[in-house]
Amino acid sequence: MNHLLVLPILLPLFTGAFLLLFNEKASSHKRVCSTAATLLLLPLSAWLIAVAGQGQFLTYALGDWPAPFGIVLVLDRLSALMVMITAVLASAAMIYAIRGDDARGRNFHALFQFQIAGLNGAFLTGDLFNLYVFFEILLIASYALLLHGSGRERTSAGLHYVLLNLLGSSLFLIAVGTLYGLLGTLNMADLARRITQVNPVDAPLIAAAGGLLLLVFALKAALLPLYFWLPRAYAGATAPVAALFAVMTKMGVYSILRVYTLLFGPEAGELAQLAPPLLWPLALATLALGSVGALAAKQLQELVAYLVLVSVGLLLAGLSLGRTESIAACLYYLIHTTWITGGLFLLSDLLARQRGDTGSALVAGPPLNAPLLLSGLFFFGAVSIAGLPPLSGFLGKVLILRSATLPEARWLWPVLLLSSLGLIIALSRAGSTVFWRTQAVEPTHRKVDGWRVFAVAFLMSGSVILVVIAKPLTRYLDQAAEQMMSPGAYIEAVLQETPP
């Protein structure tokens, strides 16, 4: 059974390599192969959730090498959850892409699979260096996917994205090298154990390396002041790429949660709680300024990109509280915001196709074909992402606010409520502009693609499902948060499998 743990990485990795063997004329074969591989991740991720739900840690040591030399994969409730979120998002993005977006450039499907492999590998790895390796795999694929379809705006945004992430990768490597030089290991469980026994003379250097890692992960998550690259990059990407990118910022959030509860958690002595004092004010600022950006957005895709920033700010603010209840609440909100923002990216493109030359600009355009269907989807997504009842966005925000009972958390209430008000205004303005303020001209009569609508509805339906299954889901997330806040079991499980 342990061998199945490597499948979420090998399946897209081998599929991507296999797709490179096809010539450009075999587009239909590429689509079938890539779609099948992506959809297979759904039952595989469901199996991982079932295994992790039993409360045990599943480990897989590649080559059976012990720590600190071996590469180890670790499955717990959090990593299984992240693989499942990615599988659902990637499936919807793939269904949308095969309706024509994949033909706008070369090797789309191979790059798409490589990015999934990088994401799943980063979620499952138990080694800090291999977290860097999987980061590079998904980033290299994302560089090419961002430029997919060419265009001046896309190229300009992609250049900034590439340069910033190259800087982040360099800092990541410096931090990893520093930790290895001081502690002699990069296995995260082994690192966590050795940090508790660190020589006080080495503590400042380890803290500096931890600060560099935090800087890198904050860049990936697009935390203020490192978020300025995101709106242009996400707004300029093709719809299925932007939808898949909705989980990229959550990769940064995941890394912060994993590293700073495991390595620098309560048991790390003088290095404990390294991240929360820095994250708290920056997360609140990101939450506030993200809503301001949404109000100022001039295009639908840009508006959705700022919604991603708002979600990052709220997630990191909740995680900064450092409580089991707040982590569980943030995980619920993470599922919600990843799927709904992904669906909104797809819907924005669907609307732009209906508006002809007006595209996604928030100005009066021609009447839409199938206005009831499209307006219904937009209204549903807007209500959900703004956090209005009875959908999952409301429940996620309520759970986070309920966990914010510490005196220092009092600022989260006004910032979140004002931010939510800003989002309601921004989304109301966008909806009224697109659907009501139409020009007195004939509709474009462009047919609404049924499969594209299905991909949008598939992601949007997650908002209802998350409410329907809220009780068992929150129980699972509570247990996942308890695992994160009690890293002893993780360390014991990994080091028993790969003894030092």
C-alpha positions in Angstrom: 0.0 0.0 0.0 2.9 2.4 0.8 4.0 2.3 -2.9 0.7 4.0 -3.9 1.8 7.1 -2.0 4.2 8.0 -4.9 1.4 7.8 -7.6 0.2 11.4 -7.2 3.7 12.4 -8.3 4.6 9.7 -10.8 1.2 9.7 -12.7 1.4 13.3 -13.9 5.2 13.2 -14.2 5.3 10.2 -16.5 2.2 11.5 -18.3 3.9 14.8 -19.0 7.0 13.1 -20.3 5.0 10.8 -22.5 3.0 13.7 -24.0 6.3 15.3 -25.2 6.7 12.3 -27.5 3.6 13.3 -29.5 3.9 15.6 -32.5 1.7 18.7 -32.8 -0.8 16.9 -35.1 -1.8 14.4 -32.4 -3.7 17.0 -30.4 -6.7 14.7 -29.8 -4.5 12.0 -28.4 -2.8 14.5 -26.1 -6.2 15.7 -24.8 -7.4 12.1 -24.1 -4.2 11.1 -22.4 -3.9 14.3 -20.3 -7.5 14.4 -19.3 -7.5 10.7 -18.3 -4.4 11.2 -16.1 -5.9 14.3 -14.5 -9.3 12.7 -13.7 -7.5 9.6 -12.3 -6.2 11.9 -9.5 -9.8 12.3 -8.2 -10.2 8.6 -7.0 -6.5 8.5 -6.0 -6.9 11.6 -3.8 -10.1 10.2 -2.3 -8.1 7.1 -1.3 -5.4 9.3 0.3 -8.1 11.1 2.3 -9.5 7.8 3.5 -6.1 6.5 4.6 -5.1 9.7 6.3 -8.5 9.9 8.0 -7.6 6.9 10.0 -5.1 9.0 11.9 -2.0 7.2 10.9 1.1 8.6 9.1 2.0 6.9 5.8 5.6 7.2 4.9 7.5 6.1 1.8 11.4 6.2 1.7 12.5 6.2 -1.9 15.4 3.7 -2.3 15.0 2.7 1.3 17.7 5.2 2.3 17.6 6.4 5.9 17.6 10.0 7.1 19.3 12.4 6.5 20.3 11.0 3.1 17.0 9.5 1.9 14.0 11.1 0.1 10.9 10.5 2.1 7.3 11.1 1.3 4.8 11.6 4.2 1.0 11.4 4.1 -1.0 13.0 6.9 -4.4 14.6 7.0 -3.1 18.0 5.7 -1.1 16.7 2.8 -4.0 14.4 1.7 -6.3 17.4 1.8 -4.0 19.5 -0.3 -3.7 16.8 -3.0 -7.5 16.4 -3.1 -8.0 20.2 -3.5 -5.5 20.2 -6.3 -7.1 17.2 -8.0 -10.5 18.8 -8.1 -9.2 22.1 -9.3 -7.0 20.6 -12.0 -9.8 18.4 -13.3 -12.1 21.4 -13.8 -9.3 23.4 -15.4 -8.5 20.5 -17.8 -12.1 20.1 -18.8 -12.2 23.8 -19.7 -8.8 23.8 -21.4 -9.6 21.0 -23.9 -12.4 23.1 -25.4 -9.7 25.0 -27.3 -7.5 26.9 -24.9 -4.9 24.2 -25.0 -4.3 24.8 -28.7 -3.2 28.4 -28.2 0.4 27.3 -27.7 2.8 24.3 -27.7 3.1 21.5 -25.1 0.2 22.8 -22.9 -0.7 19.4 -21.6 2.8 18.3 -20.8 3.4 21.5 -18.8 0.1 21.2 -17.1 1.0 17.7 -15.9 4.4 18.8 -14.8 2.9 21.5 -12.7 0.5 19.0 -11.0 3.5 16.7 -10.3 5.3 19.6 -8.7 2.3 20.6 -6.6 1.6 17.1 -5.4 5.3 16.5 -4.7 5.6 19.6 -2.6 2.5 18.6 -0.6 3.8 15.1 0.1 7.5 15.6 0.6 9.0 15.2 4.1 12.3 16.8 3.1 13.1 20.5 2.9 15.5 20.2 -0.1 12.9 18.2 -2.1 10.4 20.8 -1.2 12.8 23.2 -3.1 13.0 20.7 -6.0 9.3 20.3 -6.3 8.9 24.1 -6.1 11.3 24.4 -9.0 9.4 21.8 -11.1 6.0 23.6 -10.6 7.6 27.0 -11.1 9.3 26.1 -14.4 6.1 24.7 -15.7 4.2 27.8 -14.5 6.6 30.1 -16.3 5.8 28.4 -19.6 2.0 28.1 -18.8 1.8 31.8 -18.0 3.2 32.7 -21.4 1.0 30.1 -23.1 -0.7 31.9 -26.0 1.8 34.7 -26.2 0.8 38.3 -26.2 2.5 41.5 -25.1 0.7 41.9 -21.8 1.2 38.2 -20.9 4.9 38.4 -21.7 5.4 41.5 -19.6 3.6 40.1 -16.6 5.4 36.8 -17.1 8.8 38.5 -17.0 8.2 40.0 -13.6 6.8 36.7 -12.3 9.9 34.8 -13.5 12.4 37.3 -12.1 10.8 37.5 -8.7 10.5 33.7 -8.4 14.1 33.3 -9.5 15.1 35.6 -6.6 12.9 33.6 -4.3 14.5 30.3 -5.4 18.0 31.7 -4.7 17.0 32.7 -1.2 15.4 29.3 -0.7 18.6 27.6 -1.6 20.6 29.8 0.7 18.3 29.0 3.6 18.4 25.3 2.9 22.2 25.3 2.7 22.5 27.2 6.0 20.2 24.7 7.8 22.1 21.8 6.3 25.5 23.3 7.3 24.4 23.8 10.9 22.2 20.8 11.5 23.5 18.2 9.0 20.1 17.1 7.7 17.2 18.4 5.6 14.6 15.7 6.5 12.0 17.9 8.2 11.2 15.4 11.0 15.0 15.1 11.7 15.3 18.9 11.5 12.5 19.4 14.0 14.2 17.1 16.5 17.6 18.6 16.1 16.3 22.2 16.4 15.1 21.4 19.9 18.7 20.4 20.8 20.5 23.2 19.0 23.5 24.9 20.4 22.5 28.5 21.6 25.5 29.8 19.6 23.9 28.5 16.3 20.4 29.7 17.2 20.7 33.2 15.5 21.9 31.6 12.3 19.1 29.1 12.3 16.6 31.9 13.0 18.0 33.8 10.0 17.6 30.8 7.8 14.0 30.5 9.1 13.4 34.1 8.3 14.7 33.6 4.7 12.3 30.7 4.3 9.5 32.8 5.6 10.4 35.5 3.0 10.4 32.8 0.2 7.0 31.3 1.3 5.5 34.8 1.7 6.6 35.5 -1.9 4.9 32.3 -3.1 1.8 33.2 -1.1 1.8 36.8 -2.4 1.8 38.4 1.1 2.2 42.2 1.3 4.6 43.7 0.3 5.4 40.8 -2.1 2.1 40.6 -3.9 2.4 43.2 -6.6 3.4 40.6 -9.2 0.2 38.6 -8.8 -2.7 40.7 -10.2 -1.0 41.3 -13.5 0.2 37.7 -13.8 -3.1 36.0 -13.0 -5.1 38.5 -15.0 -2.9 38.0 -18.0 -2.9 34.1 -17.9 -5.3 32.0 -19.9 -8.4 31.0 -18.0 -7.5 27.3 -17.2 -3.9 28.4 -16.2 -5.2 31.1 -13.9 -7.7 28.6 -12.4 -4.9 26.2 -11.6 -2.8 29.1 -10.3 -5.5 29.5 -7.6 -3.7 26.8 -5.7 -0.2 28.2 -6.2 -0.6 30.9 -3.5 -2.0 28.2 -1.2 1.3 26.4 -1.8 3.0 29.2 0.0 0.3 29.1 2.8 0.8 25.4 3.1 4.6 25.7 3.3 4.3 28.3 6.1 1.9 26.1 8.0 4.0 23.0 7.6 7.5 24.4 8.3 6.6 26.8 11.1 4.5 24.3 13.1 6.9 21.4 12.6 10.3 23.0 12.7 9.6 26.2 14.6 6.6 25.1 16.6 6.0 25.3 20.4 8.6 22.6 21.1 11.5 24.5 19.3 12.7 26.2 22.5 14.1 29.7 21.9 13.3 29.3 18.1 9.6 28.7 18.8 6.9 30.8 17.2 9.3 32.4 14.8 6.7 33.3 12.2 3.4 34.6 13.8 4.7 38.0 15.1 5.8 38.8 11.5 2.8 37.3 9.7 0.1 38.9 11.8 0.4 42.6 10.7 1.3 41.8 7.2 -1.6 39.4 6.8 -4.1 42.0 8.0 -2.6 44.6 5.6 -2.9 42.1 2.8 -6.5 41.5 3.7 -7.3 45.2 3.7 -5.4 46.2 0.6 -6.6 43.3 -1.4 -10.2 44.5 -1.0 -9.1 48.0 -2.0 -7.5 46.5 -5.1 -10.7 44.6 -5.9 -12.6 47.9 -5.7 -10.2 49.5 -8.1 -10.1 46.6 -10.6 -10.8 47.4 -14.2 -11.2 43.9 -15.5 -13.0 40.8 -14.3 -9.8 38.7 -14.2 -8.0 41.4 -12.2 -10.9 41.5 -9.7 -10.7 37.8 -9.2 -6.9 38.0 -8.8 -7.4 40.5 -5.9 -9.9 38.1 -4.4 -7.1 35.6 -4.2 -5.0 38.1 -2.3 -7.8 38.8 0.1 -8.1 35.0 0.8 -4.3 34.8 1.4 -4.5 37.6 3.9 -7.4 36.0 5.8 -5.7 32.6 5.8 -2.4 33.8 7.1 -4.1 36.0 9.7 -6.0 33.0 11.0 -2.8 30.8 11.0 -0.9 33.5 12.9 -3.2 33.0 15.9 -1.5 29.7 16.4 -4.5 27.9 17.8 -5.9 24.5 16.8 -9.3 26.0 16.2 -8.0 28.8 14.0 -5.9 26.4 11.9 -8.9 24.1 11.4 -11.1 27.1 10.4 -8.4 28.3 8.0 -8.2 24.9 6.3 -12.0 24.9 5.7 -11.7 28.4 4.2 -8.7 27.3 2.1 -10.8 24.6 0.4 -13.6 27.1 -0.3 -11.5 29.9 -1.6 -9.3 27.8 -3.9 -12.3 26.2 -5.7 -14.5 29.3 -5.9 -11.7 31.6 -7.1 -10.7 29.0 -9.7 -14.3 28.8 -10.9 -14.5 32.6 -11.1 -11.4 32.7 -13.3 -13.1 30.3 -15.7 -16.3 32.2 -15.5 -14.6 35.5 -16.2 -13.2 34.1 -19.4 -16.6 32.6 -20.4 -18.1 36.1 -20.0 -15.3 37.7 -21.9 -16.0 35.4 -24.8 -19.6 36.5 -24.9 -18.7 40.2 -24.8 -16.8 40.4 -28.1 -14.3 43.2 -28.3 -15.2 44.5 -24.9 -13.8 41.3 -23.3 -13.5 41.3 -19.6 -13.2 45.1 -19.2 -15.7 46.4 -16.6 -17.4 48.8 -19.0 -20.8 48.6 -20.8 -20.7 45.9 -23.5 -23.1 44.1 -25.8 -25.9 41.9 -24.3 -24.9 38.4 -23.5 -26.2 35.2 -25.0 -27.8 33.0 -22.2 -27.8 35.9 -19.7 -29.8 34.0 -17.1 -27.4 31.1 -16.9 -24.3 33.3 -16.8 -25.7 35.8 -14.4 -26.8 33.0 -12.1 -23.4 31.5 -12.0 -21.8 34.9 -11.3 -24.3 35.7 -8.6 -23.7 32.3 -7.0 -19.9 32.8 -7.1 -20.1 36.4 -5.8 -22.3 35.4 -2.9 -20.0 32.6 -2.0 -16.6 34.4 -2.3 -17.9 37.5 -0.5 -18.9 35.4 2.5 -22.6 35.8 2.5 -25.0 33.1 3.9 -25.8 30.3 3.4 -22.8 29.2 1.3 -19.3 28.0 2.4 -17.6 31.4 2.3 -19.9 32.6 5.1 -19.3 29.5 7.2 -15.5 29.7 6.7 -15.4 33.3 7.8 -17.6 32.6 10.8 -15.3 29.7 11.9 -12.2 31.9 11.6 -13.9 34.7 13.6 -15.1 32.3 16.3 -11.5 31.1 16.8 -10.2 34.7 17.1 -10.8 35.0 20.8 -7.3 36.1 21.9 -7.1 39.8 23.0 -4.5 40.5 20.3 -6.9 39.1 17.6 -9.4 42.0 18.1 -8.2 43.7 14.9 -9.3 40.8 12.8 -13.0 41.5 13.2 -13.1 45.1 11.9 -10.6 44.4 9.1 -12.4 41.3 7.9 -15.9 42.9 8.1 -14.7 46.0 6.2 -12.9 43.9 3.7 -16.0 41.8 3.1 -18.1 45.0 2.6 -15.5 46.1 0.0 -15.8 42.8 -1.8 -19.6 43.0 -1.9 -19.4 46.5 -3.4 -16.8 45.4 -5.9 -18.6 42.3 -7.0 -22.0 44.2 -7.2 -20.5 46.8 -9.4 -18.9 44.2 -11.6 -22.1 42.2 -12.0 -24.3 45.3 -12.7 -21.8 46.5 -15.3 -21.6 43.2 -17.1 -25.2 42.1 -17.0 -27.3 45.3 -16.8 -25.3 48.2 -18.3 -25.3 46.8 -21.8 -25.1 48.7 -25.0 -28.1 49.1 -27.3 -26.7 46.7 -29.9 -27.5 43.2 -31.0 -26.0 40.3 -28.8 -22.9 38.7 -30.1 -24.9 35.4 -30.5 -21.8 33.5 -29.6 -22.8 30.1 -28.4 -22.1 29.3 -24.7 -20.0 26.1 -24.6 -21.7 23.5 -22.4 -18.5 21.8 -21.3 -17.0 25.2 -20.2 -20.2 25.9 -18.2 -19.9 22.4 -16.7 -16.3 23.1 -15.6 -17.4 26.4 -13.9 -20.4 24.7 -12.2 -18.3 21.8 -11.1 -16.1 24.1 -9.0 -18.9 26.4 -7.9 -20.9 23.4 -6.6 -18.1 22.9 -4.1 -19.6 25.8 -2.1 -22.8 23.9 -1.5 -21.1 20.6 -0.9 -18.8 22.1 1.7 -21.9 23.2 3.6 -23.7 19.9 3.3 -20.8 17.9 4.6 -19.7 20.5 7.1 -20.0 18.3 10.1 -17.7 15.4 9.0 -15.4 17.8 7.2 -14.8 20.0 10.2 -14.2 16.9 12.3 -11.5 15.8 9.8 -10.0 19.4 9.8 -10.0 19.6 13.6 -8.0 16.3 13.6 -5.7 17.7 10.9 -5.1 20.8 13.0 -4.4 18.7 16.1 -1.8 16.8 14.1 -0.1 20.0 13.0 0.0 21.4 16.5 1.4 18.2 18.0 4.3 17.4 15.7 5.7 14.6 17.9 3.7 11.9 16.2 4.8 13.1 12.8 8.5 13.1 13.9 8.2 9.6 15.4 6.4 8.1 12.4 9.0 9.4 9.9 12.1 8.6 12.0 10.9 5.1 12.8 10.7 4.5 9.1 14.0 6.2 8.3 16.1 6.0 11.5 19.0 8.4 11.8 
